[in-house]
Amino acid sequence: MRVFITGASGGIGSAVVPELIAAGHEVLALARSDASAQAATTAGATALRGDLTDPEGLRAGAAETDGVIHLAFGNDFADFARCVAEETLAVETFGAALKGTGKPLVIASGTPAVPGRPSTEADPAPTEGPAEGRGRNAQAVLDLAGQDVRSGVVRLPRSVHDQGGPYGFASVLIGAARRTGVSGYVGDGTQRWPAVHRLDAARLFRLILEEGAPGTVVHAVADEGDTMRAIAEVIGRQLGLPTEAVPTESFGFLGNVFALDQRASSAITREKFDWRPTHPSLLEDLEAGGYPG
């Protein structure tokens, strides 16, 4: 299969590309810079210059390939609405290009937070709160199942990690600790964050691309939930800094997100796709140190 992928040089995409190539697929990678194009080429992909604001380029990539994996997202939390709007444009463009083709469209989204229990693949995406825009985009992709698109959503946990980085939301804690001299957590720190190693997540993206039925939702969750305080304590030890509770607003836009208990299960995903995470946990990767500067 020839696969068009956005976000190919990102923390997850840079693991998905070699996963696809090792399985015998060809990859056409959207590249918004010379550096991204070089990274894609080095990984064995073919680069297509463009970005998420270029619908013609997105349509061309979808037309030239047998399926799409959409991973690119701005992650500019100072202008989150713009990042969601770019994702919306990409989803709408891919949907229009793939309708009636039977081709797969797989996108990344986030696991929802459900009060009192771990969220599951059966829980709907959030339509209220900080992540509501991404939730609507994920649902729009799932709705394409009724228009002959083999649509799938891979929900990622708060920390998609690898030793030496990136660490997902845990990278935000590392950066804040270095800036402030304190490894901080919100509230009493008992709220839990799910996590997955990026190589385990990459394998799941490939499985859904290859095997997912239209309208598939999976959870790329290895660790159901580590407490924010436990994560902060490991970071504090590695950086030689004290671990303390800090105000929610210390983390800006993300503060209210960090305050939520966000456990997530992947039991349905594991049973249906025989997906078994095999790589180190978030706490193991953080304990190994070597955080990037």
Sequence and secondary structure as in RCSB ss.txt:
>XXXX:A:sequence
MRVFITGASGGIGSAVVPELIAAGHEVLALARSDASAQAATTAGATALRGDLTDPEGLRAGAAETDGVIHLAFGN
DFADFARCVAEETLAVETFGAALKGTGKPLVIASGTPAVPGRPSTEADPAPTEGPAEGRGRNAQAVLDLAGQDVR
SGVVRLPRSVHDQGGPYGFASVLIGAARRTGVSGYVGDGTQRWPAVHRLDAARLFRLILEEGAPGTVVHAVADEG
DTMRAIAEVIGRQLGLPTEAVPTESFGFLGNVFALDQRASSAITREKFDWRPTHPSLLEDLEAGGYPG
>XXXX:A:secstr
 EEEEESTTSTTHHHHHHHHHHTT EEEEEESSHHHHHHHHHTT EEEE  TT HHHHHHHHHTSSEEEE     
 GGGHHHHHHHHHHHHHHHHHHHTTS  EEEEEEE    TTS B TTS    SSTTHHHHHHHHHHHHGGGGT E
EEEEEE SEEE TTS  THHHHHHHHHHHHSSEEEETTS  EEEEEEHHHHHHHHHHHHHH  TTEEEE  SEEE
EEHHHHHHHHHHHHT  EEEE GGGGGGGHHHHTS   B  HHHHHHH     S  HHHHHHT     
